[in-house]
Amino acid sequence: MKYIVVTSTYAPTSTAAPERSRPACAGQDPDIFFPDGDLGPTHPQITEAKQICARCPLLQSCLQDALERGEEHGVWGGLSTNERHELKARRVSGRLLEAA
């Protein structure tokens, strides 16, 4: 079974902190965000997860944290596994071009 780990980055630590937003994925079935296998970007499960992410107030921080943690599977920050790998590859190639 897969879980979305709720941390202070993704959810408020108490009800006394109303300035912190809750992630749109809170309370959703985590399996939506972890499709079986590499099913492509048009797979309905990935599309559903991305629609949930699109309305999330923490979209950017979720994506940044997923990239920093090296999340290998699932939809994080509105990007699928393949999209995050492509983003990482573009960042690395951009750094290599700057260094040359």
C-alpha positions as CSV (number, residue, x, y, z in Angstrom):
1,M,0.0,0.0,0.0
2,K,1.2,3.5,-0.8
3,Y,0.9,6.5,1.4
4,I,1.2,10.3,1.0
5,V,3.2,11.4,3.9
6,V,1.8,14.6,5.4
7,T,4.5,16.8,6.7
8,S,4.6,20.4,7.7
9,T,5.6,21.2,4.1
10,Y,2.3,19.8,2.8
11,A,-0.2,20.4,5.6
12,P,-0.7,22.6,8.7
13,T,0.8,21.3,11.9
14,S,-2.2,22.6,13.9
15,T,-5.5,24.3,13.5
16,A,-3.9,27.4,15.1
17,A,-1.9,28.0,11.9
18,P,-4.6,29.0,9.3
19,E,-2.0,30.7,7.1
20,R,-0.7,27.3,6.1
21,S,-2.6,25.7,3.2
22,R,-3.6,22.0,3.0
23,P,-2.6,20.1,-0.1
24,A,-5.3,19.2,-2.5
25,C,-4.2,15.6,-2.3
26,A,-5.1,15.5,1.5
27,G,-7.9,13.0,1.9
28,Q,-7.6,11.6,-1.6
29,D,-6.9,7.9,-2.3
30,P,-3.1,7.8,-2.6
31,D,-3.4,5.1,-5.4
32,I,-4.6,7.9,-7.7
33,F,-1.1,9.4,-7.5
34,F,0.8,6.1,-8.0
35,P,-0.4,4.4,-11.2
36,D,0.9,0.9,-11.9
37,G,3.7,0.9,-14.4
38,D,4.6,3.4,-17.0
39,L,1.3,4.1,-18.5
40,G,2.0,7.4,-20.4
41,P,0.8,10.9,-19.8
42,T,-2.7,10.4,-21.1
43,H,-3.6,7.6,-18.8
44,P,-6.8,8.5,-17.0
45,Q,-5.3,7.9,-13.5
46,I,-2.4,10.3,-14.2
47,T,-4.8,12.8,-15.7
48,E,-7.0,12.6,-12.6
49,A,-4.0,13.1,-10.3
50,K,-2.8,16.1,-12.3
51,Q,-6.2,17.7,-12.1
52,I,-6.1,17.4,-8.3
53,C,-2.6,18.9,-8.3
54,A,-3.6,21.8,-10.6
55,R,-5.9,23.2,-7.9
56,C,-3.3,22.7,-5.1
57,P,-1.9,25.8,-3.3
58,L,1.3,23.9,-2.6
59,L,2.0,22.8,-6.2
60,Q,5.4,24.4,-6.5
61,S,6.7,23.4,-3.1
62,C,5.5,19.8,-3.6
63,L,7.3,19.6,-7.0
64,Q,10.5,21.1,-5.5
65,D,10.5,18.8,-2.5
66,A,9.9,15.8,-4.7
67,L,12.8,16.7,-6.9
68,E,15.0,17.3,-3.9
69,R,14.0,13.9,-2.4
70,G,14.5,12.2,-5.7
71,E,10.9,10.7,-5.8
72,E,11.1,8.0,-8.3
73,H,7.4,7.1,-8.6
74,G,4.0,8.8,-8.8
75,V,2.6,12.2,-9.6
76,W,4.2,14.9,-7.5
77,G,3.7,18.7,-8.0
78,G,1.6,18.0,-11.1
79,L,4.3,16.1,-12.9
80,S,4.4,12.4,-13.7
81,T,7.5,10.2,-13.1
82,N,8.6,10.6,-16.7
83,E,8.1,14.4,-16.7
84,R,10.2,14.8,-13.5
85,H,12.9,12.7,-15.1
86,E,12.8,14.9,-18.2
87,L,12.9,18.1,-16.1
88,K,15.9,16.8,-14.2
89,A,17.7,15.9,-17.4
90,R,17.1,19.4,-18.9
91,R,18.4,21.0,-15.7
92,V,21.5,18.8,-15.8
93,S,22.2,19.4,-19.5
94,G,21.6,23.2,-19.0
95,R,24.3,23.1,-16.2
96,L,26.7,21.2,-18.5
97,L,26.2,23.7,-21.3
98,E,26.9,26.6,-18.9
99,A,30.1,24.9,-17.7
100,A,31.4,24.4,-21.2
